Amino acid sequence: MSSKAQITLPEEELDWIQLRQDLGPVIEVETTKEKLQRKIKENPLVPIGCLATTAALTMGLYNFRTGNRKMSQLMMRTRIAAQGFTVAALIIGVVMTYGEKKTP
């Protein structure tokens, strides 16, 4: 008698093996950090706009709290401009990415 025992598995547990064979070779999946780095390299103006918006908002709220109304208003208007810059950078980035993918 043979000392090797055979284990039988139900077909459902082997479906993933067939799926892997159907899909072909495994493509490396990028991590969240790698994706963030790639997106920043593709469109560096968006993070700059986000930082500018955050800085203007923070300064505006600080000046509002300390009672400096004039500077607070200026910072809130600056925040709006920074948000507009960020949205424009996003739109330009999407258009550029779409244009690169469309051309063969």
N, CA, C and O atoms as a Tinker XYZ file with bonds, in Angstrom:
   416  protein
     1  N      0.812000   -1.183000    0.000000    73     2
     2  CA     0.000000    0.000000    0.000000    64     1     3
     3  C      0.855000    1.245000    0.000000    63     2     4     5
     4  O      1.953000    1.259000    0.558000    81     3
     5  N      0.359000    2.269000   -0.615000    73     3     6
     6  CA     1.055000    3.537000   -0.712000    64     5     7
     7  C      0.762000    4.368000    0.526000    63     6     8     9
     8  O     -0.358000    4.356000    1.038000    81     7
     9  N      1.792000    5.105000    1.017000    73     7    10
    10  CA     1.605000    5.930000    2.206000    64     9    11
    11  C      1.075000    7.324000    1.863000    63    10    12    13
    12  O      0.771000    8.111000    2.760000    81    11
    13  N      0.964000    7.631000    0.567000    73    11    14
    14  CA     0.454000    8.928000    0.155000    64    13    15
    15  C     -1.067000    8.905000    0.167000    63    14    16    17
    16  O     -1.697000    8.000000   -0.380000    81    15
    17  N     -1.642000    9.920000    0.802000    73    15    18
    18  CA    -3.095000   10.039000    0.830000    64    17    19
    19  C     -3.518000   11.081000   -0.192000    63    18    20    21
    20  O     -2.893000   12.135000   -0.305000    81    19
    21  N     -4.540000   10.799000   -0.911000    73    19    22
    22  CA    -5.040000   11.751000   -1.883000    64    21    23
    23  C     -6.163000   12.571000   -1.260000    63    22    24    25
    24  O     -7.043000   12.047000   -0.579000    81    23
    25  N     -6.103000   13.861000   -1.514000    73    23    26
    26  CA    -7.126000   14.751000   -0.998000    64    25    27
    27  C     -7.976000   15.197000   -2.183000    63    26    28    29
    28  O     -7.449000   15.653000   -3.198000    81    27
    29  N     -9.247000   15.066000   -2.051000    73    27    30
    30  CA   -10.132000   15.522000   -3.122000    64    29    31
    31  C    -10.811000   16.813000   -2.683000    63    30    32    33
    32  O    -11.306000   16.936000   -1.563000    81    31
    33  N    -10.817000   17.762000   -3.599000    73    31    34
    34  CA   -11.441000   19.054000   -3.334000    64    33    35
    35  C    -12.668000   19.210000   -4.218000    63    34    36    37
    36  O    -12.694000   18.740000   -5.355000    81    35
    37  N    -13.670000   19.866000   -3.688000    73    35    38
    38  CA   -14.844000   20.121000   -4.537000    64    37    39
    39  C    -14.476000   21.042000   -5.694000    63    38    40    41
    40  O    -13.535000   21.830000   -5.594000    81    39
    41  N    -15.219000   20.941000   -6.789000    73    39    42
    42  CA   -14.924000   21.738000   -7.978000    64    41    43
    43  C    -14.986000   23.232000   -7.713000    63    42    44    45
    44  O    -14.237000   23.992000   -8.327000    81    43
    45  N    -15.857000   23.674000   -6.818000    73    43    46
    46  CA   -16.008000   25.104000   -6.543000    64    45    47
    47  C    -14.696000   25.710000   -6.031000    63    46    48    49
    48  O    -14.388000   26.861000   -6.337000    81    47
    49  N    -13.939000   24.956000   -5.270000    73    47    50
    50  CA   -12.695000   25.469000   -4.723000    64    49    51
    51  C    -11.608000   25.574000   -5.790000    63    50    52    53
    52  O    -10.605000   26.253000   -5.570000    81    51
    53  N    -11.775000   24.938000   -6.909000    73    51    54
    54  CA   -10.783000   24.970000   -7.966000    64    53    55
    55  C    -11.148000   25.963000   -9.064000    63    54    56    57
    56  O    -10.385000   26.137000  -10.013000    81    55
    57  N    -12.300000   26.613000   -8.949000    73    55    58
    58  CA   -12.728000   27.579000   -9.970000    64    57    59
    59  C    -11.722000   28.710000  -10.131000    63    58    60    61
    60  O    -11.492000   29.166000  -11.252000    81    59
    61  N    -11.116000   29.175000   -9.042000    73    59    62
    62  CA   -10.180000   30.289000   -9.130000    64    61    63
    63  C     -8.944000   29.919000   -9.943000    63    62    64    65
    64  O     -8.339000   30.780000  -10.581000    81    63
    65  N     -8.569000   28.644000   -9.922000    73    63    66
    66  CA    -7.416000   28.204000  -10.713000    64    65    67
    67  C     -7.745000   28.326000  -12.197000    63    66    68    69
    68  O     -6.927000   28.815000  -12.976000    81    67
    69  N     -8.911000   27.894000  -12.583000    73    67    70
    70  CA    -9.325000   28.004000  -13.983000    64    69    71
    71  C     -9.443000   29.472000  -14.376000    63    70    72    73
    72  O     -9.063000   29.841000  -15.488000    81    71
    73  N     -9.953000   30.305000  -13.499000    73    71    74
    74  CA   -10.077000   31.733000  -13.767000    64    73    75
    75  C     -8.707000   32.353000  -13.997000    63    74    76    77
    76  O     -8.540000   33.157000  -14.914000    81    75
    77  N     -7.724000   31.989000  -13.176000    73    75    78
    78  CA    -6.355000   32.487000  -13.352000    64    77    79
    79  C     -5.802000   32.076000  -14.706000    63    78    80    81
    80  O     -5.148000   32.873000  -15.378000    81    79
    81  N     -6.058000   30.855000  -15.107000    73    79    82
    82  CA    -5.553000   30.382000  -16.395000    64    81    83
    83  C     -6.229000   31.127000  -17.537000    63    82    84    85
    84  O     -5.589000   31.430000  -18.544000    81    83
    85  N     -7.514000   31.424000  -17.392000    73    83    86
    86  CA    -8.243000   32.157000  -18.429000    64    85    87
    87  C     -7.757000   33.594000  -18.551000    63    86    88    89
    88  O     -7.695000   34.135000  -19.655000    81    87
    89  N     -7.410000   34.218000  -17.426000    73    87    90
    90  CA    -6.993000   35.610000  -17.432000    64    89    91
    91  C     -5.568000   35.807000  -17.940000    63    90    92    93
    92  O     -5.219000   36.901000  -18.384000    81    91
    93  N     -4.767000   34.799000  -17.885000    73    91    94
    94  CA    -3.394000   34.914000  -18.363000    64    93    95
    95  C     -2.455000   35.297000  -17.226000    63    94    96    97
    96  O     -2.773000   35.106000  -16.052000    81    95
    97  N     -1.282000   35.846000  -17.592000    73    95    98
    98  CA    -0.289000   36.165000  -16.562000    64    97    99
    99  C     -0.801000   37.271000  -15.632000    63    98   100   101
   100  O     -1.576000   38.142000  -16.027000    81    99
   101  N     -0.338000   37.197000  -14.396000    73    99   102
   102  CA    -0.753000   38.153000  -13.378000    64   101   103
   103  C     -0.039000   39.478000  -13.615000    63   102   104   105
   104  O      1.181000   39.521000  -13.777000    81   103
   105  N     -0.812000   40.551000  -13.631000    73   103   106
   106  CA    -0.256000   41.894000  -13.788000    64   105   107
   107  C     -0.034000   42.457000  -12.393000    63   106   108   109
   108  O     -0.875000   42.306000  -11.506000    81   107
   109  N      1.112000   43.111000  -12.210000    73   107   110
   110  CA     1.399000   43.684000  -10.901000    64   109   111
   111  C      0.417000   44.797000  -10.586000    63   110   112   113
   112  O      0.150000   45.660000  -11.423000    81   111
   113  N     -0.114000   44.770000   -9.382000    73   111   114
   114  CA    -1.063000   45.784000   -8.939000    64   113   115
   115  C     -0.279000   46.843000   -8.188000    63   114   116   117
   116  O      0.536000   46.527000   -7.322000    81   115
   117  N     -0.532000   48.113000   -8.525000    73   115   118
   118  CA     0.197000   49.174000   -7.845000    64   117   119
   119  C     -0.460000   49.475000   -6.500000    63   118   120   121
   120  O     -1.682000   49.432000   -6.359000    81   119
   121  N      0.376000   49.775000   -5.530000    73   119   122
   122  CA    -0.115000   50.090000   -4.196000    64   121   123
   123  C     -0.689000   51.509000   -4.184000    63   122   124   125
   124  O     -0.522000   52.261000   -5.144000    81   123
   125  N     -1.351000   51.858000   -3.111000    73   123   126
   126  CA    -1.933000   53.194000   -2.978000    64   125   127
   127  C     -0.844000   54.255000   -3.014000    63   126   128   129
   128  O     -1.015000   55.306000   -3.633000    81   127
   129  N      0.269000   53.986000   -2.357000    73   127   130
   130  CA     1.377000   54.940000   -2.339000    64   129   131
   131  C      1.949000   55.143000   -3.740000    63   130   132   133
   132  O      2.223000   56.271000   -4.150000    81   131
   133  N      2.125000   54.045000   -4.468000    73   131   134
   134  CA     2.645000   54.136000   -5.830000    64   133   135
   135  C      1.677000   54.894000   -6.744000    63   134   136   137
   136  O      2.100000   55.676000   -7.596000    81   135
   137  N      0.386000   54.655000   -6.561000    73   135   138
   138  CA    -0.615000   55.355000   -7.372000    64   137   139
   139  C     -0.598000   56.850000   -7.073000    63   138   140   141
   140  O     -0.684000   57.669000   -7.987000    81   139
   141  N     -0.487000   57.207000   -5.787000    73   139   142
   142  CA    -0.430000   58.614000   -5.406000    64   141   143
   143  C      0.800000   59.288000   -6.015000    63   142   144   145
   144  O      0.706000   60.393000   -6.550000    81   143
   145  N      1.943000   58.625000   -5.934000    73   143   146
   146  CA     3.171000   59.176000   -6.516000    64   145   147
   147  C      3.037000   59.351000   -8.025000    63   146   148   149
   148  O      3.489000   60.353000   -8.579000    81   147
   149  N      2.418000   58.383000   -8.686000    73   147   150
   150  CA     2.234000   58.471000  -10.139000    64   149   151
   151  C      1.310000   59.632000  -10.494000    63   150   152   153
   152  O      1.582000   60.382000  -11.432000    81   151
   153  N      0.222000   59.781000   -9.747000    73   151   154
   154  CA    -0.722000   60.869000  -10.022000    64   153   155
   155  C     -0.082000   62.234000   -9.788000    63   154   156   157
   156  O     -0.340000   63.173000  -10.542000    81   155
   157  N      0.740000   62.356000   -8.762000    73   155   158
   158  CA     1.422000   63.627000   -8.487000    64   157   159
   159  C      2.405000   63.956000   -9.610000    63   158   160   161
   160  O      2.535000   65.113000  -10.008000    81   159
   161  N      3.095000   62.932000  -10.118000    73   159   162
   162  CA     4.027000   63.165000  -11.228000    64   161   163
   163  C      3.277000   63.554000  -12.501000    63   162   164   165
   164  O      3.761000   64.379000  -13.276000    81   163
   165  N      2.096000   62.965000  -12.721000    73   163   166
   166  CA     1.313000   63.266000  -13.914000    64   165   167
   167  C      0.790000   64.693000  -13.896000    63   166   168   169
   168  O      0.780000   65.360000  -14.931000    81   167
   169  N      0.355000   65.171000  -12.733000    73   167   170
   170  CA    -0.230000   66.508000  -12.642000    64   169   171
   171  C      0.184000   67.151000  -11.315000    63   170   172   173
   172  O     -0.589000   67.126000  -10.357000    81   171
   173  N      1.384000   67.723000  -11.242000    73   171   174
   174  CA     1.881000   68.277000   -9.974000    64   173   175
   175  C      1.172000   69.556000   -9.528000    63   174   176   177
   176  O      1.329000   69.969000   -8.379000    81   175
   177  N      0.399000   70.191000  -10.407000    73   175   178
   178  CA    -0.273000   71.426000  -10.034000    64   177   179
   179  C     -1.443000   71.194000   -9.074000    63   178   180   181
   180  O     -1.787000   72.089000   -8.303000    81   179
   181  N     -2.052000   70.021000   -9.110000    73   179   182
   182  CA    -3.182000   69.744000   -8.226000    64   181   183
   183  C     -2.758000   69.738000   -6.753000    63   182   184   185
   184  O     -3.411000   70.403000   -5.948000    81   183
   185  N     -1.700000   69.020000   -6.361000    73   183   186
   186  CA    -1.297000   69.083000   -4.953000    64   185   187
   187  C     -0.861000   70.479000   -4.528000    63   186   188   189
   188  O     -1.086000   70.879000   -3.386000    81   187
   189  N     -0.237000   71.222000   -5.440000    73   187   190
   190  CA     0.165000   72.597000   -5.118000    64   189   191
   191  C     -1.072000   73.435000   -4.845000    63   190   192   193
   192  O     -1.101000   74.210000   -3.889000    81   191
   193  N     -2.097000   73.284000   -5.680000    73   191   194
   194  CA    -3.351000   74.001000   -5.470000    64   193   195
   195  C     -4.032000   73.608000   -4.172000    63   194   196   197
   196  O     -4.582000   74.459000   -3.473000    81   195
   197  N     -3.998000   72.323000   -3.846000    73   195   198
   198  CA    -4.596000   71.858000   -2.589000    64   197   199
   199  C     -3.872000   72.457000   -1.385000    63   198   200   201
   200  O     -4.505000   72.890000   -0.422000    81   199
   201  N     -2.551000   72.477000   -1.447000    73   199   202
   202  CA    -1.778000   73.069000   -0.348000    64   201   203
   203  C     -2.042000   74.565000   -0.228000    63   202   204   205
   204  O     -2.163000   75.084000    0.881000    81   203
   205  N     -2.133000   75.260000   -1.354000    73   203   206
   206  CA    -2.413000   76.699000   -1.332000    64   205   207
   207  C     -3.802000   76.964000   -0.754000    63   206   208   209
   208  O     -3.980000   77.899000    0.026000    81   207
   209  N     -4.776000   76.154000   -1.128000    73   207   210
   210  CA    -6.134000   76.299000   -0.604000    64   209   211
   211  C     -6.145000   76.085000    0.905000    63   210   212   213
   212  O     -6.760000   76.859000    1.640000    81   211
   213  N     -5.470000   75.042000    1.367000    73   211   214
   214  CA    -5.413000   74.741000    2.793000    64   213   215
   215  C     -4.721000   75.854000    3.566000    63   214   216   217
   216  O     -5.178000   76.247000    4.639000    81   215
   217  N     -3.620000   76.361000    3.023000    73   215   218
   218  CA    -2.882000   77.439000    3.698000    64   217   219
   219  C     -3.736000   78.702000    3.793000    63   218   220   221
   220  O     -3.778000   79.340000    4.844000    81   219
   221  N     -4.417000   79.068000    2.703000    73   219   222
   222  CA    -5.257000   80.264000    2.721000    64   221   223
   223  C     -6.420000   80.111000    3.690000    63   222   224   225
   224  O     -6.767000   81.052000    4.403000    81   223
   225  N     -7.023000   78.926000    3.718000    73   223   226
   226  CA    -8.129000   78.677000    4.647000    64   225   227
   227  C     -7.656000   78.761000    6.091000    63   226   228   229
   228  O     -8.313000   79.374000    6.932000    81   227
   229  N     -6.527000   78.149000    6.372000    73   227   230
   230  CA    -5.983000   78.165000    7.727000    64   229   231
   231  C     -5.668000   79.589000    8.177000    63   230   232   233
   232  O     -6.018000   79.993000    9.286000    81   231
   233  N     -5.005000   80.341000    7.305000    73   231   234
   234  CA    -4.676000   81.732000    7.659000    64   233   235
   235  C     -5.944000   82.571000    7.815000    63   234   236   237
   236  O     -6.028000   83.414000    8.709000    81   235
   237  N     -6.920000   82.342000    6.953000    73   235   238
   238  CA    -8.181000   83.076000    7.044000    64   237   239
   239  C     -8.911000   82.806000    8.341000    63   238   240   241
   240  O     -9.408000   83.727000    8.987000    81   239
   241  N     -8.974000   81.537000    8.722000    73   239   242
   242  CA    -9.647000   81.185000    9.985000    64   241   243
   243  C     -8.882000   81.731000   11.194000    63   242   244   245
   244  O     -9.482000   82.196000   12.163000    81   243
   245  N     -7.558000   81.666000   11.121000    73   243   246
   246  CA    -6.743000   82.205000   12.219000    64   245   247
   247  C     -6.995000   83.707000   12.375000    63   246   248   249
   248  O     -7.213000   84.189000   13.486000    81   247
   249  N     -6.967000   84.436000   11.274000    73   247   250
   250  CA    -7.197000   85.880000   11.325000    64   249   251
   251  C     -8.626000   86.209000   11.750000    63   250   252   253
   252  O     -8.855000   87.213000   12.425000    81   251
   253  N     -9.568000   85.389000   11.367000    73   251   254
   254  CA   -10.949000   85.582000   11.809000    64   253   255
   255  C    -11.047000   85.436000   13.322000    63   254   256   257
   256  O    -11.730000   86.208000   13.994000    81   255
   257  N    -10.354000   84.435000   13.839000    73   255   258
   258  CA   -10.378000   84.172000   15.288000    64   257   259
   259  C     -9.697000   85.299000   16.071000    63   258   260   261
   260  O    -10.143000   85.664000   17.158000    81   259
   261  N     -8.622000   85.841000   15.515000    73   259   262
   262  CA    -7.904000   86.912000   16.224000    64   261   263
   263  C     -8.550000   88.281000   16.018000    63   262   264   265
   264  O     -8.142000   89.261000   16.642000    81   263
   265  N     -9.553000   88.352000   15.149000    73   263   266
   266  CA   -10.268000   89.608000   14.973000    64   265   267
   267  C     -9.753000   90.488000   13.854000    63   266   268   269
   268  O    -10.215000   91.619000   13.705000    81   267
   269  N     -8.827000   90.012000   13.077000    73   267   270
   270  CA    -8.283000   90.786000   11.959000    64   269   271
   271  C     -9.177000   90.553000   10.741000    63   270   272   273
   272  O     -8.892000   89.705000    9.896000    81   271
   273  N    -10.265000   91.325000   10.669000    73   271   274
   274  CA   -11.274000   91.111000    9.636000    64   273   275
   275  C    -10.746000   91.345000    8.219000    63   274   276   277
   276  O    -11.075000   90.595000    7.300000    81   275
   277  N     -9.950000   92.359000    8.049000    73   275   278
   278  CA    -9.460000   92.696000    6.718000    64   277   279
   279  C     -8.602000   91.553000    6.145000    63   278   280   281
   280  O     -8.783000   91.142000    4.999000    81   279
   281  N     -7.673000   91.053000    6.960000    73   279   282
   282  CA    -6.810000   89.955000    6.506000    64   281   283
   283  C     -7.625000   88.669000    6.338000    63   282   284   285
   284  O     -7.365000   87.887000    5.424000    81   283
   285  N     -8.597000   88.452000    7.206000    73   283   286
   286  CA    -9.451000   87.277000    7.102000    64   285   287
   287  C    -10.193000   87.278000    5.766000    63   286   288   289
   288  O    -10.244000   86.248000    5.093000    81   287
   289  N    -10.765000   88.409000    5.372000    73   287   290
   290  CA   -11.465000   88.526000    4.092000    64   289   291
   291  C    -10.511000   88.296000    2.925000    63   290   292   293
   292  O    -10.858000   87.617000    1.959000    81   291
   293  N     -9.324000   88.855000    3.015000    73   291   294
   294  CA    -8.330000   88.673000    1.959000    64   293   295
   295  C     -7.953000   87.196000    1.800000    63   294   296   297
   296  O     -7.822000   86.695000    0.683000    81   295
   297  N     -7.781000   86.517000    2.919000    73   295   298
   298  CA    -7.406000   85.095000    2.868000    64   297   299
   299  C     -8.552000   84.239000    2.330000    63   298   300   301
   300  O     -8.308000   83.251000    1.638000    81   299
   301  N     -9.781000   84.600000    2.636000    73   299   302
   302  CA   -10.916000   83.835000    2.111000    64   301   303
   303  C    -11.039000   84.036000    0.600000    63   302   304   305
   304  O    -11.391000   83.105000   -0.123000    81   303
   305  N    -10.755000   85.227000    0.133000    73   303   306
   306  CA   -10.757000   85.463000   -1.318000    64   305   307
   307  C     -9.589000   84.731000   -1.983000    63   306   308   309
   308  O     -9.716000   84.213000   -3.092000    81   307
   309  N     -8.469000   84.700000   -1.295000    73   307   310
   310  CA    -7.315000   83.950000   -1.795000    64   309   311
   311  C     -7.641000   82.466000   -1.871000    63   310   312   313
   312  O     -7.240000   81.781000   -2.812000    81   311
   313  N     -8.367000   81.978000   -0.880000    73   311   314
   314  CA    -8.781000   80.566000   -0.871000    64   313   315
   315  C     -9.637000   80.244000   -2.085000    63   314   316   317
   316  O     -9.463000   79.199000   -2.712000    81   315
   317  N    -10.563000   81.140000   -2.419000    73   315   318
   318  CA   -11.417000   80.923000   -3.591000    64   317   319
   319  C    -10.563000   80.865000   -4.864000    63   318   320   321
   320  O    -10.787000   80.018000   -5.728000    81   319
   321  N     -9.601000   81.755000   -4.971000    73   319   322
   322  CA    -8.709000   81.750000   -6.142000    64   321   323
   323  C     -7.901000   80.456000   -6.195000    63   322   324   325
   324  O     -7.717000   79.880000   -7.268000    81   323
   325  N     -7.421000   80.004000   -5.047000    73   323   326
   326  CA    -6.639000   78.762000   -5.002000    64   325   327
   327  C     -7.513000   77.560000   -5.373000    63   326   328   329
   328  O     -7.052000   76.639000   -6.046000    81   327
   329  N     -8.765000   77.571000   -4.935000    73   327   330
   330  CA    -9.675000   76.488000   -5.308000    64   329   331
   331  C     -9.928000   76.490000   -6.816000    63   330   332   333
   332  O     -9.966000   75.436000   -7.451000    81   331
   333  N    -10.098000   77.674000   -7.374000    73   331   334
   334  CA   -10.281000   77.781000   -8.818000    64   333   335
   335  C     -9.074000   77.259000   -9.577000    63   334   336   337
   336  O     -9.214000   76.570000  -10.587000    81   335
   337  N     -7.889000   77.592000   -9.085000    73   335   338
   338  CA    -6.652000   77.102000   -9.688000    64   337   339
   339  C     -6.610000   75.575000   -9.645000    63   338   340   341
   340  O     -6.237000   74.932000  -10.625000    81   339
   341  N     -6.996000   74.998000   -8.499000    73   339   342
   342  CA    -6.975000   73.541000   -8.337000    64   341   343
   343  C     -7.957000   72.873000   -9.293000    63   342   344   345
   344  O     -7.619000   71.874000   -9.928000    81   343
   345  N     -9.156000   73.409000   -9.400000    73   343   346
   346  CA   -10.151000   72.836000  -10.307000    64   345   347
   347  C     -9.672000   72.936000  -11.760000    63   346   348   349
   348  O     -9.818000   71.987000  -12.530000    81   347
   349  N     -9.106000   74.076000  -12.127000    73   347   350
   350  CA    -8.577000   74.236000  -13.482000    64   349   351
   351  C     -7.452000   73.231000  -13.746000    63   350   352   353
   352  O     -7.383000   72.645000  -14.826000    81   351
   353  N     -6.574000   73.035000  -12.764000    73   351   354
   354  CA    -5.482000   72.062000  -12.919000    64   353   355
   355  C     -6.033000   70.650000  -13.092000    63   354   356   357
   356  O     -5.505000   69.870000  -13.886000    81   355
   357  N     -7.090000   70.318000  -12.355000    73   355   358
   358  CA    -7.720000   68.999000  -12.492000    64   357   359
   359  C     -8.290000   68.814000  -13.893000    63   358   360   361
   360  O     -8.080000   67.781000  -14.528000    81   359
   361  N     -9.005000   69.816000  -14.363000    73   359   362
   362  CA    -9.626000   69.715000  -15.687000    64   361   363
   363  C     -8.561000   69.596000  -16.763000    63   362   364   365
   364  O     -8.679000   68.760000  -17.659000    81   363
   365  N     -7.525000   70.418000  -16.690000    73   363   366
   366  CA    -6.440000   70.355000  -17.671000    64   365   367
   367  C     -5.757000   68.991000  -17.627000    63   366   368   369
   368  O     -5.437000   68.424000  -18.671000    81   367
   369  N     -5.534000   68.466000  -16.426000    73   367   370
   370  CA    -4.918000   67.144000  -16.291000    64   369   371
   371  C     -5.760000   66.047000  -16.903000    63   370   372   373
   372  O     -5.226000   65.149000  -17.555000    81   371
   373  N     -7.066000   66.101000  -16.707000    73   371   374
   374  CA    -7.961000   65.089000  -17.273000    64   373   375
   375  C     -7.959000   65.179000  -18.794000    63   374   376   377
   376  O     -7.900000   64.160000  -19.482000    81   375
   377  N     -8.024000   66.403000  -19.318000    73   375   378
   378  CA    -8.018000   66.588000  -20.769000    64   377   379
   379  C     -6.704000   66.077000  -21.367000    63   378   380   381
   380  O     -6.711000   65.415000  -22.405000    81   379
   381  N     -5.589000   66.381000  -20.721000    73   379   382
   382  CA    -4.292000   65.930000  -21.226000    64   381   383
   383  C     -4.189000   64.405000  -21.176000    63   382   384   385
   384  O     -3.690000   63.791000  -22.119000    81   383
   385  N     -4.651000   63.795000  -20.099000    73   383   386
   386  CA    -4.609000   62.351000  -19.965000    64   385   387
   387  C     -5.495000   61.694000  -21.019000    63   386   388   389
   388  O     -5.104000   60.699000  -21.630000    81   387
   389  N     -6.688000   62.249000  -21.233000    73   387   390
   390  CA    -7.605000   61.717000  -22.238000    64   389   391
   391  C     -6.995000   61.836000  -23.627000    63   390   392   393
   392  O     -7.127000   60.924000  -24.443000    81   391
   393  N     -6.329000   62.952000  -23.900000    73   391   394
   394  CA    -5.689000   63.158000  -25.192000    64   393   395
   395  C     -4.558000   62.176000  -25.438000    63   394   396   397
   396  O     -4.377000   61.710000  -26.563000    81   395
   397  N     -3.795000   61.855000  -24.400000    73   395   398
   398  CA    -2.681000   60.899000  -24.536000    64   397   399
   399  C     -3.205000   59.492000  -24.797000    63   398   400   401
   400  O     -2.622000   58.750000  -25.589000    81   399
   401  N     -4.299000   59.119000  -24.139000    73   399   402
   402  CA    -4.838000   57.765000  -24.292000    64   401   403
   403  C     -5.550000   57.596000  -25.626000    63   402   404   405
   404  O     -5.589000   56.491000  -26.167000    81   403
   405  N     -6.109000   58.663000  -26.159000    73   403   406
   406  CA    -6.865000   58.574000  -27.395000    64   405   407
   407  C     -5.973000   58.426000  -28.626000    63   406   408   409
   408  O     -6.330000   57.722000  -29.571000    81   407
   409  N     -4.810000   59.089000  -28.616000    73   407   410
   410  CA    -3.901000   59.006000  -29.760000    64   409   411
   411  C     -3.157000   57.681000  -29.724000    63   410   412   413
   412  O     -2.616000   57.302000  -28.686000    81   411
   413  N     -3.124000   56.967000  -30.856000    73   411   414
   414  CA    -2.454000   55.644000  -30.873000    64   413   415
   415  C     -0.958000   55.751000  -30.878000    63   414   416
   416  O     -0.266000   54.733000  -30.892000    81   415
